[in-house]
Amino acid sequence: MIKKLAKDILFWILLLTYIVSYNIYTNFNIPAFKIIGLLSIGGLVGYITNILAIWMLFNPKRKVFGFQGVIPKKRDEIANSTSKIIEEEFINPKSLREFIEKNKENFVNSIIEFLNSKELVIPPLKNITNDRELEKKITKFIFEKIDEEKIWNLIKEKSLSELNIDISEVLINNINNFLDDSSKEKVKEFLISKIKIPIIPIGSFVEPLIDKFFDDVKNDIQQKGKIYNNLKKTIEQKIINRKIEDLLTFEQFKSLITNLKTNIFDVTIKEISILLERKIDIKKLLNYLGLDIEKLLIDIFTKYENRIISLIEKFFEKISFKEIIKEKIESYSLEEMEEVTLKLAKRELRYVEIFGIPLGMLISIFQIIF
């Protein structure tokens, strides 16, 4: 406090005014300077009294002859009452709900700004799970969702044309693949076994004819000629417009799907395993899916606004702001508490100090009058 007064201009003005006025009045007996002296000493006493009162809020910090500053002495009570008032009046789930409701657009924009400014990457799922067979479980889960009966009921009344399946190309290409040397030999053997003429070597006549036939058919199919078009037309007439259930039984279809699942199970596990070892870039994923992050967030917040706010409210209900504030206040040293208080109310406390001057002068005026 002494250091403060030593640097205080008002203190020195009042003190010098009193000393000068007192000396002039003493030496020259001028009544006006007596009044000025009394006013200045009254103002000085009021000023010092208020400075002392504020100083005594924090000092002495430790007990001296049984005396201690108000704030150090009542520290626990102040921490309790302050934290209680702040929680009840300012920071609580209700006030947070009101704040979010009033600032929901800013809330959404802040999330969007965060998403656009950061690289949002989820670490590889294999790194955040203890399940070493996660890929198998995912694959099994996917395959179990393939319901053969439901699929069958969806497609059995459909024709190949309705399902946009051009099976004629597949069948003709497979016919082309069957026209190989082994097929030629089997046809030759069959014809020779069926056509038997004594003395005449049938094989020597049949073989070049069969070779030419096979070559002509293969060339025609490859060039998409007359044979190809006739086959395509025949297949389309006989198969393409028939219903799936006319071509397959449910048991055959079920067996086909089961075989497919069995054959691709291991491949799927490997592919999923590779995916689980990769980082997932959320923004890239959303962009790949053609999703607008901003529109998505606004739609979600608009649709589930009350639920989101209620969720946040319930979350903060579990947090004791009173305990947090109390713990923070109690963690301050007495010096830090004084510094923080003076920072918060520096101007107001200064007004209190200065107000002591006119108050002291007013008391001096009453002394002069009475």
Residue pairs with C-beta under 8 A, 6 or more apart in sequence:
1 51
1 52
1 55
1 59
4 51
4 55
5 11
5 48
5 51
10 47
10 354
10 357
11 44
11 47
11 48
14 40
14 41
14 43
14 44
14 47
14 357
15 40
15 44
17 36
17 37
17 40
18 37
18 40
18 41
18 44
21 33
21 34
21 36
21 37
21 40
22 33
22 37
24 30
24 33
25 31
25 33
25 34
25 37
35 368
38 364
38 367
38 368
39 361
39 364
39 365
41 364
42 360
42 361
42 362
42 363
42 364
42 365
42 367
43 356
43 357
43 358
43 360
43 361
43 364
44 357
44 360
45 360
46 356
46 357
46 358
46 359
46 360
46 361
46 363
47 353
47 354
47 356
47 357
47 360
48 356
49 356
49 360
50 352
50 353
50 355
50 356
51 353
51 356
54 349
54 352
54 353
56 69
56 70
57 69
57 70
57 71
57 341
58 69
58 70
58 71
58 72
58 334
58 337
58 338
58 341
59 69
60 67
60 68
60 69
60 72
61 68
61 69
61 72
61 334
61 335
62 68
62 72
71 78
71 334
71 337
71 338
71 341
72 334
75 330
75 334
75 337
76 330
78 329
79 325
79 326
79 329
79 330
80 326
82 325
82 326
82 329
83 321
83 322
83 323
83 324
83 325
83 326
83 329
84 322
86 321
86 322
86 325
87 320
87 321
87 322
87 325
91 321
91 325
92 316
92 321
93 313
93 314
93 316
93 317
94 313
96 312
96 313
96 316
97 309
97 312
97 313
100 107
100 309
100 312
101 309
104 301
104 305
107 301
108 297
108 298
108 301
111 297
112 293
112 294
112 297
115 282
115 283
115 293
116 293
119 281
119 283
120 281
120 282
120 283
121 279
121 280
121 281
121 282
122 279
122 280
122 282
123 279
124 276
124 277
124 278
124 279
124 280
125 134
125 276
125 280
126 134
126 273
126 276
126 277
131 137
134 276
135 269
135 270
135 272
135 273
135 276
136 269
138 272
139 265
139 268
139 269
139 272
142 268
143 261
143 265
143 268
146 257
146 261
148 253
148 254
148 257
148 258
149 250
149 254
151 257
152 250
152 253
152 254
155 163
155 244
156 243
156 244
156 245
156 250
157 243
157 244
157 245
158 243
158 244
159 240
159 241
159 242
159 243
159 244
160 166
160 167
160 239
160 240
160 241
160 242
160 244
160 247
161 240
161 241
163 244
166 240
167 235
167 239
167 240
168 231
168 232
168 235
168 236
168 239
168 240
169 232
171 231
171 235
171 239
172 221
172 228
172 231
172 232
172 235
173 221
175 221
175 231
176 218
176 221
176 222
179 214
179 217
179 218
183 214
184 210
184 211
184 214
187 210
188 203
188 206
188 207
188 210
191 202
191 206
191 210
192 202
192 203
192 206
195 202
195 206
196 202
216 227
217 227
219 225
220 226
220 227
220 228
221 227
221 228
221 231
239 247
244 253
248 256
283 293
286 293
286 296
301 308
329 337
332 340
342 349
